[in-house]
């Protein structure tokens, strides 16, 4: 227990310093593109920096965990505490275990946050600036159950203009109903159409038979559970979406028998990619020397940091390529992660045998 607290103290201290330093650096650089449009309100300015810092966590948290581990090891070796711990009979696995467990738990917390509104931090940042948040998605045509839905435009605040719903028969061979409206909003799991106009098509088109029936509605709720966040997975190259909404999108796509490569890639990026940190830590630990004189600490530290950045950059790039459809998601994200796990476990089994 004492060893766990001893290692955790140093690791968490370095992690907090690096995490906030990288986060503030990201926010400082990112704010430069908005500096001419900042609001005069101090409250909005504070909210902007908070949301931008939360958005930066997707990039800074994983690398902070790895950099904190590298610096922690370098400090312990340089101060001879690492050598002393090994001399007292503690194995390398046992010394690594506090950092391994903490990095795994923090990564799990990060994944859990991605299932909450935290995932929309970037979207909230963009809403502060009318120039960025007012640009709607236009001319979106999607399938929903037995209907095809056209949105002339849809924006971030769940409002749509020029919406048309074409409903087909059960055999999907005949058009049975057309519903359209100029304005609609998403409220209480329904799309509410204002001043809607519905047309029921006749079952049989014949001379002298029943014609088209037209009905008007002041407010018409339709398309239950057709969440606007589901539309993000269709319309955006890199959708901003939480794990819960992504799972809803995946379910809808499966029901409609529509390709789900993009949304699967998003889920892999949100769930699998953050877990690479503990496995990279296993590989780095294998090459940590027992004594300072066994290697150039500055050179080793530089190589460890470069290796951590390269692995992080590789997973981030592959996940983005998978989301944009450049590569298949299982091939671009899952396969490299499985390979990393196998390599890391191989190093972990030989960890106590390394010098």
C-alpha positions as CSV (number, residue, x, y, z in Angstrom):
1,X,0.0,0.0,0.0
2,X,2.8,2.4,0.8
3,X,4.5,1.7,-2.5
4,X,1.2,2.4,-4.3
5,X,0.8,5.7,-2.5
6,X,4.4,6.6,-3.1
7,X,4.3,6.0,-6.8
8,X,0.8,7.5,-7.2
9,X,1.9,10.7,-5.5
10,X,4.6,11.4,-8.0
11,X,2.6,10.2,-11.0
12,X,-0.5,12.3,-10.3
13,X,1.6,15.3,-9.5
14,X,3.3,15.2,-12.8
15,X,0.1,14.4,-14.6
16,X,-1.8,17.3,-13.2
17,X,0.9,19.8,-14.1
18,X,1.3,18.4,-17.7
19,X,-2.4,18.1,-18.2
20,X,-3.2,21.7,-17.3
21,X,-0.1,23.0,-19.1
22,X,-1.1,21.3,-22.3
23,X,-4.8,22.3,-21.9
24,X,-4.0,25.9,-21.3
25,X,-1.6,25.9,-24.3
26,X,-4.3,24.4,-26.5
27,X,-6.9,26.9,-25.4
28,X,-4.4,29.8,-25.9
29,X,-3.6,28.7,-29.4
30,X,-7.3,27.9,-30.3
31,X,-8.6,31.2,-29.0
32,X,-6.4,33.1,-31.5
33,X,-8.8,32.2,-34.3
34,X,-11.7,33.7,-32.3
35,X,-10.0,36.7,-30.8
36,X,-11.6,39.2,-33.1
37,X,-15.1,37.9,-32.3
38,X,-14.9,37.6,-28.5
39,X,-18.0,38.9,-26.6
40,X,-17.7,41.8,-24.2
41,X,-19.5,39.7,-21.6
42,X,-17.1,38.2,-19.0
43,X,-19.5,35.3,-18.3
44,X,-19.5,34.2,-22.0
45,X,-15.7,34.6,-22.1
46,X,-15.3,32.3,-19.1
47,X,-17.7,29.8,-20.6
48,X,-15.8,29.8,-23.8
49,X,-12.5,29.0,-22.1
50,X,-14.2,26.3,-20.0
51,X,-15.8,24.5,-23.0
52,X,-12.6,24.9,-25.1
53,X,-10.6,23.3,-22.3
54,X,-13.0,20.4,-22.1
55,X,-12.8,20.0,-25.8
56,X,-9.0,20.0,-25.6
57,X,-9.2,17.0,-23.2
58,X,-9.7,14.7,-26.1
59,X,-6.2,15.5,-27.2
60,X,-4.3,16.4,-24.1
61,X,-5.5,13.8,-21.6
62,X,-4.1,10.6,-23.3
63,X,-0.7,12.2,-24.0
64,X,-0.6,13.8,-20.5
65,X,-0.9,10.3,-19.0
66,X,2.0,9.0,-21.0
67,X,4.3,12.0,-20.5
68,X,3.6,12.0,-16.8
69,X,4.7,8.3,-16.6
70,X,7.9,9.0,-18.6
71,X,8.9,12.0,-16.4
72,X,8.0,10.0,-13.2
73,X,10.3,7.2,-14.3
74,X,13.1,9.6,-15.1
75,X,12.8,11.3,-11.8
76,X,12.8,8.0,-9.9
77,X,15.9,6.8,-11.8
78,X,17.8,10.0,-11.5
79,X,17.2,10.2,-7.7
80,X,18.2,6.5,-7.4
81,X,14.8,5.7,-5.8
82,X,13.9,3.3,-8.7
83,X,17.1,1.4,-8.0
84,X,16.4,1.3,-4.3
85,X,12.9,0.0,-4.8
86,X,14.3,-2.8,-7.0
87,X,16.9,-3.6,-4.4
88,X,14.2,-3.9,-1.7
89,X,12.6,-6.7,-3.8
90,X,9.9,-4.8,-5.6
91,X,9.4,-6.1,-9.1
92,X,9.1,-3.8,-12.1
93,X,5.5,-4.9,-12.6
94,X,4.7,-3.9,-9.0
95,X,6.3,-0.5,-9.5
96,X,4.4,0.0,-12.7
97,X,1.0,-1.2,-11.3
98,X,0.0,2.2,-9.7
99,X,0.7,4.1,-12.9
100,X,-1.0,1.4,-15.0
101,X,-4.1,1.3,-12.8
102,X,-4.4,5.1,-12.6
103,X,-4.0,5.6,-16.3
104,X,-6.6,2.9,-17.0
105,X,-9.1,4.4,-14.5
106,X,-8.6,7.9,-15.9
107,X,-9.0,6.6,-19.4
108,X,-12.2,4.9,-18.4
109,X,-13.5,8.2,-16.8
110,X,-12.7,9.9,-20.1
111,X,-14.7,7.3,-22.0
112,X,-17.6,7.8,-19.5
113,X,-17.5,11.5,-20.1
114,X,-17.8,10.9,-23.9
115,X,-21.2,9.3,-23.1
116,X,-22.4,12.7,-21.6
117,X,-22.9,16.2,-23.0
118,X,-19.2,16.6,-22.5
119,X,-18.8,15.2,-26.0
120,X,-20.5,18.3,-27.4
121,X,-17.9,20.8,-25.9
122,X,-16.7,21.7,-29.4
123,X,-20.2,22.4,-30.6
124,X,-20.8,24.6,-27.6
125,X,-17.6,26.6,-28.4
126,X,-18.8,27.2,-31.9
127,X,-22.2,28.4,-30.7
128,X,-20.5,31.4,-29.1
129,X,-19.7,32.8,-32.5
130,X,-22.6,33.5,-34.9
131,X,-20.4,33.2,-37.9
132,X,-19.5,29.6,-37.1
133,X,-22.8,28.4,-35.5
134,X,-25.2,29.9,-38.0
135,X,-24.1,27.7,-40.9
136,X,-26.7,25.0,-41.3
137,X,-26.5,21.6,-43.0
138,X,-28.4,21.9,-46.3
139,X,-30.1,19.5,-48.7
140,X,-30.1,16.4,-46.4
141,X,-32.0,13.4,-47.7
142,X,-32.3,10.3,-45.4
143,X,-34.3,7.2,-44.9
144,X,-36.3,6.5,-41.7
145,X,-38.3,3.3,-41.5
146,X,-40.8,3.4,-44.4
147,X,-40.2,7.1,-45.0
148,X,-37.7,9.2,-46.9
149,X,-37.1,12.6,-45.2
150,X,-35.7,15.7,-46.9
151,X,-34.4,18.7,-44.9
152,X,-33.8,21.9,-46.8
153,X,-31.6,23.0,-43.9
154,X,-31.0,22.0,-40.3
155,X,-28.9,23.8,-37.7
156,X,-27.2,23.1,-34.4
157,X,-30.2,24.3,-32.3
158,X,-32.5,21.5,-33.6
159,X,-34.4,23.7,-36.1
160,X,-35.1,22.8,-39.7
161,X,-36.5,24.6,-42.7
162,X,-38.3,23.1,-45.7
163,X,-38.9,19.6,-44.4
164,X,-40.7,16.9,-46.6
165,X,-41.5,13.4,-45.5
166,X,-42.4,10.8,-48.2
167,X,-44.0,7.7,-46.7
168,X,-44.1,4.4,-48.6
169,X,-46.3,1.4,-48.3
170,X,-45.2,-1.6,-46.3
171,X,-43.9,-3.3,-49.5
172,X,-42.1,-0.1,-50.3
173,X,-43.5,0.0,-53.8
174,X,-46.0,2.8,-53.6
175,X,-46.1,6.3,-52.3
176,X,-48.9,6.6,-49.7
177,X,-48.4,10.0,-48.0
178,X,-46.5,13.2,-48.4
179,X,-46.0,15.6,-45.5
180,X,-44.3,18.9,-45.7
181,X,-43.8,22.1,-43.8
182,X,-41.6,25.2,-44.0
183,X,-40.4,25.1,-40.3
184,X,-39.9,22.3,-37.8
185,X,-38.2,21.9,-34.4
186,X,-37.2,18.8,-32.4
187,X,-39.0,18.7,-29.1
188,X,-39.7,15.8,-26.7
189,X,-38.4,13.1,-29.0
190,X,-40.6,14.3,-31.9
191,X,-40.1,16.6,-34.9
192,X,-42.8,19.3,-34.6
193,X,-43.9,20.6,-38.0
194,X,-45.6,24.0,-38.0
195,X,-48.4,24.8,-40.5
196,X,-47.9,21.3,-41.9
197,X,-49.6,20.1,-45.1
198,X,-50.3,16.4,-45.4
199,X,-51.4,14.6,-48.6
200,X,-52.8,11.1,-48.6
201,X,-52.4,9.3,-51.9
202,X,-55.2,7.1,-53.3
203,X,-54.7,3.3,-53.1
204,X,-55.6,3.0,-56.8
205,X,-55.0,5.6,-59.4
206,X,-57.9,5.4,-61.8
207,X,-60.2,7.8,-63.7
208,X,-63.2,8.8,-61.6
209,X,-61.7,7.2,-58.4
210,X,-60.8,8.8,-55.1
211,X,-58.2,11.6,-55.4
212,X,-55.6,13.0,-53.2
213,X,-56.8,14.0,-49.7
214,X,-55.2,17.1,-48.2
215,X,-55.1,17.9,-44.5
216,X,-53.6,20.9,-42.8
217,X,-52.2,21.0,-39.3
218,X,-51.1,23.9,-37.1
219,X,-48.6,21.6,-35.3
220,X,-47.9,18.0,-36.3
221,X,-45.5,15.7,-34.3
222,X,-43.8,13.1,-36.5
223,X,-40.6,11.1,-36.8
224,X,-40.4,9.9,-33.2
225,X,-36.8,9.4,-31.8
226,X,-35.3,10.7,-35.0
227,X,-32.7,12.7,-33.0
228,X,-30.8,15.5,-34.8
229,X,-27.6,14.0,-33.5
230,X,-28.4,11.0,-35.7
231,X,-28.4,13.3,-38.6
232,X,-24.9,14.5,-37.7
233,X,-23.7,11.0,-38.5
234,X,-25.1,11.3,-42.0
235,X,-24.2,14.9,-42.8
236,X,-20.9,15.7,-41.2
237,X,-17.5,14.4,-42.2
238,X,-16.4,14.4,-38.6
239,X,-19.6,14.3,-36.5
240,X,-19.6,15.6,-32.9
241,X,-21.6,13.0,-31.1
242,X,-21.7,11.3,-27.7
243,X,-21.5,7.5,-27.2
244,X,-25.2,7.3,-26.3
245,X,-26.3,9.2,-29.4
246,X,-23.8,7.2,-31.5
247,X,-25.3,3.9,-30.3
248,X,-28.8,5.3,-31.2
249,X,-27.5,6.2,-34.6
250,X,-26.0,2.7,-35.0
251,X,-29.3,1.1,-34.0
252,X,-31.2,3.2,-36.5
253,X,-28.8,2.5,-39.3
254,X,-29.0,-1.2,-38.7
255,X,-32.8,-1.1,-38.7
256,X,-32.8,0.8,-42.0
257,X,-30.1,-1.5,-43.4
258,X,-27.9,1.5,-44.2
259,X,-24.1,1.3,-44.1
260,X,-22.8,2.1,-40.6
261,X,-19.0,2.5,-41.2
262,X,-18.8,6.1,-40.2
263,X,-20.7,5.7,-36.9
264,X,-18.8,2.5,-36.0
265,X,-15.6,4.4,-36.6
266,X,-16.9,7.2,-34.2
267,X,-17.6,4.6,-31.5
268,X,-14.2,3.0,-31.9
269,X,-12.6,6.5,-31.6
270,X,-14.6,7.3,-28.4
271,X,-14.3,3.9,-26.7
272,X,-11.2,2.0,-28.0
273,X,-8.7,4.7,-28.8
274,X,-8.4,6.2,-25.2
275,X,-7.5,2.7,-23.9
276,X,-4.1,2.6,-25.7
277,X,-2.4,4.5,-22.9
278,X,-1.8,1.6,-20.4
279,X,-0.5,-0.7,-23.2
280,X,2.0,1.9,-24.4
281,X,3.1,2.3,-20.8
282,X,3.9,-1.4,-20.6
283,X,6.2,-1.1,-23.7
284,X,8.0,2.0,-22.3
285,X,8.5,0.4,-18.9
286,X,10.3,-2.6,-20.5
287,X,13.1,-0.3,-21.8
288,X,13.4,1.7,-18.5
289,X,16.9,1.0,-17.1
290,X,17.4,-0.1,-13.5
291,X,20.3,2.3,-13.0
292,X,21.0,5.8,-14.4
293,X,24.5,4.7,-15.6
294,X,22.9,2.0,-17.8
295,X,21.8,4.6,-20.4
296,X,21.6,8.3,-21.3
297,X,18.5,9.4,-19.4
298,X,18.0,12.5,-21.5
299,X,18.2,10.6,-24.7
300,X,15.9,7.8,-23.3
301,X,13.4,10.4,-22.1
302,X,13.4,12.0,-25.5
303,X,12.9,8.7,-27.3
304,X,10.1,7.7,-24.9
305,X,8.3,11.0,-25.5
306,X,8.6,10.7,-29.2
307,X,7.4,7.1,-29.1
308,X,4.3,8.1,-27.1
309,X,3.6,11.0,-29.4
310,X,3.9,8.8,-32.5
311,X,1.6,6.1,-31.1
312,X,-1.0,8.7,-30.1
313,X,-0.7,10.4,-33.4
314,X,-1.1,7.2,-35.3
315,X,-4.3,6.2,-33.4
316,X,-5.7,9.7,-33.8
317,X,-5.0,9.8,-37.5
318,X,-6.3,6.3,-38.2
319,X,-9.5,7.0,-36.3
320,X,-10.1,10.2,-38.3
321,X,-9.4,8.4,-41.6
322,X,-11.9,5.8,-40.6
323,X,-14.5,8.4,-39.7
324,X,-14.1,10.1,-43.0
325,X,-14.4,6.8,-44.8
326,X,-10.8,6.6,-46.2
327,X,-10.2,3.2,-44.5
328,X,-12.5,0.5,-43.1
329,X,-13.1,1.2,-39.3
330,X,-12.2,-2.3,-38.1
331,X,-9.0,-2.3,-40.2
332,X,-8.1,1.3,-39.3
333,X,-8.8,1.2,-35.5
334,X,-9.5,-2.2,-34.1
335,X,-6.7,-4.1,-35.9
336,X,-3.9,-1.7,-34.8
337,X,-5.3,-1.7,-31.2
338,X,-5.4,-5.5,-31.1
339,X,-1.8,-5.6,-32.4
340,X,-0.7,-3.0,-29.8
341,X,-2.4,-5.1,-27.0
342,X,-0.6,-8.3,-28.1
343,X,2.8,-6.6,-28.3
344,X,2.3,-4.8,-25.0
345,X,1.3,-8.0,-23.2
346,X,4.3,-9.8,-24.7
347,X,6.6,-7.1,-23.2
348,X,4.7,-7.2,-19.9
349,X,5.2,-11.0,-19.5
350,X,9.0,-10.4,-19.9
351,X,9.1,-7.2,-17.9
352,X,10.8,-8.6,-14.8
353,X,13.5,-10.2,-17.0
354,X,14.6,-6.9,-18.5
355,X,17.5,-5.0,-17.2
